[in-house]
């Protein structure tokens, strides 16, 4: 189970860092996506910064839980934007990183539970 969690963590960290980077770099597709949702550059940049923060924190073992929580929130916010553009199938698929981040959060909480040091 630990190997599975590590693989999922690495994938989520890379996804969060790359998703944040394309937003901060204001890639045309991301800008158009936010414009289509009726949102501005400020929100695009904020979400990008949040996604990078989550990825960086989750990569540090001591901050895995808050990092994974931020990753989940960032991908959930991105999913809302996707739904706002009317792309329901893509939006539903985009919930997968949120689910996997939730699994990591649950696993980290279980490991941090008092009296459980397995």
C-alpha positions as CSV (number, residue, x, y, z in Angstrom):
1,X,0.0,0.0,0.0
2,X,2.9,2.3,0.8
3,X,4.3,1.9,-2.8
4,X,0.8,2.8,-4.2
5,X,0.6,5.9,-2.0
6,X,4.1,7.0,-3.1
7,X,3.3,6.5,-6.8
8,X,0.0,8.5,-6.5
9,X,1.8,11.2,-4.5
10,X,4.5,11.6,-7.2
11,X,1.9,11.7,-9.9
12,X,-0.2,14.3,-8.1
13,X,2.8,16.4,-7.2
14,X,3.9,16.5,-10.9
15,X,0.4,17.1,-12.1
16,X,-0.1,20.0,-9.6
17,X,3.2,21.6,-10.5
18,X,2.6,21.4,-14.2
19,X,-1.0,22.6,-13.9
20,X,0.1,25.5,-11.8
21,X,3.0,26.4,-14.1
22,X,0.8,26.6,-17.3
23,X,-1.5,29.0,-15.4
24,X,1.3,31.2,-14.1
25,X,2.9,31.2,-17.6
26,X,-0.5,32.3,-18.9
27,X,-0.5,29.7,-21.6
28,X,-3.1,30.7,-24.3
29,X,-5.3,27.6,-23.8
30,X,-5.5,28.2,-20.0
31,X,-6.3,31.9,-20.5
32,X,-9.0,31.1,-23.0
33,X,-10.4,28.4,-20.7
34,X,-10.8,30.9,-17.9
35,X,-12.2,33.6,-20.2
36,X,-14.7,31.0,-21.5
37,X,-15.8,30.5,-17.8
38,X,-16.1,34.2,-17.3
39,X,-13.1,34.4,-15.0
40,X,-10.1,36.7,-15.2
41,X,-6.3,36.5,-15.2
42,X,-6.1,37.3,-11.4
43,X,-8.0,34.1,-10.6
44,X,-6.0,32.1,-13.1
45,X,-2.7,33.3,-11.5
46,X,-4.0,32.7,-8.0
47,X,-5.1,29.2,-8.8
48,X,-1.7,28.5,-10.5
49,X,0.2,29.7,-7.4
50,X,-2.0,27.5,-5.2
51,X,-1.4,24.5,-7.3
52,X,2.4,25.0,-7.2
53,X,2.3,25.6,-3.5
54,X,0.4,22.3,-3.0
55,X,2.8,20.4,-5.2
56,X,5.9,21.8,-3.4
57,X,4.4,21.1,0.1
58,X,3.3,17.6,-0.7
59,X,6.8,16.7,-1.9
60,X,8.1,17.4,1.6
61,X,7.3,14.5,3.9
62,X,6.6,16.7,6.9
63,X,4.1,18.7,4.9
64,X,2.5,15.9,2.9
65,X,-0.9,16.2,4.5
66,X,-1.4,20.0,4.0
67,X,0.2,19.7,0.6
68,X,-2.2,17.0,-0.5
69,X,-5.1,19.0,0.9
70,X,-4.0,22.1,-1.2
71,X,-3.6,19.8,-4.2
72,X,-7.2,18.5,-3.7
73,X,-8.5,22.0,-3.3
74,X,-6.7,23.2,-6.4
75,X,-7.9,20.4,-8.6
76,X,-11.4,20.8,-7.3
77,X,-11.3,24.5,-8.2
78,X,-10.0,23.6,-11.6
79,X,-12.8,21.1,-12.0
80,X,-15.4,23.8,-11.2
81,X,-13.9,26.0,-13.9
82,X,-14.2,23.1,-16.4
83,X,-17.8,22.5,-15.5
84,X,-18.4,26.3,-15.9
85,X,-17.3,26.0,-19.5
86,X,-19.9,23.2,-20.1
87,X,-17.4,20.4,-20.5
88,X,-19.2,17.9,-18.4
89,X,-17.3,14.7,-19.4
90,X,-13.9,16.4,-19.0
91,X,-15.1,17.8,-15.7
92,X,-16.1,14.4,-14.4
93,X,-12.7,13.0,-15.5
94,X,-11.0,15.9,-13.8
95,X,-12.4,14.8,-10.5
96,X,-9.9,11.8,-10.4
97,X,-7.0,13.8,-9.0
98,X,-9.3,15.1,-6.3
99,X,-10.3,11.5,-5.4
100,X,-6.7,10.3,-5.4
101,X,-5.6,13.3,-3.3
102,X,-8.4,12.4,-0.9
103,X,-7.1,8.9,-0.6
104,X,-3.6,10.3,0.2
105,X,-5.1,12.6,2.8
106,X,-7.0,9.7,4.4
107,X,-3.8,7.6,4.4
108,X,-1.7,10.4,5.9
109,X,-4.3,11.0,8.6
110,X,-4.4,7.3,9.4
111,X,-0.6,7.3,9.7
112,X,-0.7,10.4,12.0
113,X,-3.4,9.0,14.2
114,X,-2.4,8.8,17.9
115,X,-1.3,5.3,18.9
116,X,-0.9,4.0,15.3
117,X,2.7,3.9,14.2
118,X,2.5,1.0,11.8
